[in-house]
Amino acid sequence: MKVAKDADALLSYDPNLRLPLWPSEEEACEQIMSIWDEADVIEVSDNELQFLTGSDKIDDETAMLLWRRNFMLLLVALGEKGCNYYTK
């Protein structure tokens, strides 16, 4: 990631959460969020939104809990309902 950032590359991140692959939910959240501030574009599913925010809601207010100043785009995939996107 550092090499890409140094080269002014656009960094996108999709956590593709698979909880059974993690030792714990806490570890999954901590590791996913550990690189959050490095990405320019983030894509999360509705389930990942709920997991990462601890909210049972899937709305703009909840999505904005994940927003960081460095983001160019935040996408929340909603399955058959399409997606919501947030930009600067």
N, C-alpha and C positions, 0 to 999 in steps of 0.2 A: 504494500500500500504506500509506503514511503517513497519508493522509486516512482510509482505512478503519480503521486502527488507532486514530486519534484519535477516531473515531466509535464505538469499541468494537464494530466489525463482526468477525464470525468470518471468518478468512481460511483458505481451503483452497488446496492446491497439488497439482497432478498434473504432474510434469515431462514426461510424454509424450515420452520420449526418442526422438529420430530422429537417430542419429549422422551420417548423410550431410549433415545440415543444418549441422553444426558444423565449424569449421576443424580441430579435433582432439578426441580423447577427453578430453584434459586440460582443454581449454577448456570442454567440455560439463560435465564434473564440477564445475569451479570455478564456473561461472556458475549451475548448478543449486543448488549448496550455498550460494551467496552470499545467497540469500534464505531459507534453511532456518530460521533463527532467528526469522523474522517470522511464519511460518505457525502456525495453531492445529491444522489438520487436514492431514495429508499422505497421499496415496495413491500407492503405487509398485507396479509390476508385479514379478513374480519376477525378470525380466531386469534391471529397473532396480535392484532390490535388490542383485543380484550386481555390476552395473556400479559402483554408488555405494560399495559396501563393499570391492570387490576380492576378494570371497569367491566360491567356487564352491558354497557351501551356501545353502539356502533354509530357514532354521530360526529359532526364536525368538532365539537368541543373536546371529545375524547381523542380524536385524531391529533388535534393540536397539542395535546400533552406530549406527543412524540416529536413535535417540530423542533428543529434546531436552526440557528441563524445561518449555518453553513449550507443548509439544504437549498437546492435549486428546485427540487420536486419531491413530494411525498405522495405515494400512491397507496390507496387502500382498496384492495381487490374484494369485491362483493359477490363472487361467484356469478350466478346467472343474472344478477342485478347490475353487472358491469363493474365500475369502480368510481371512487371519488378521488380527486386529485387536488393538491394544495401546492401553491407556488408562492414565491416572494411577491 
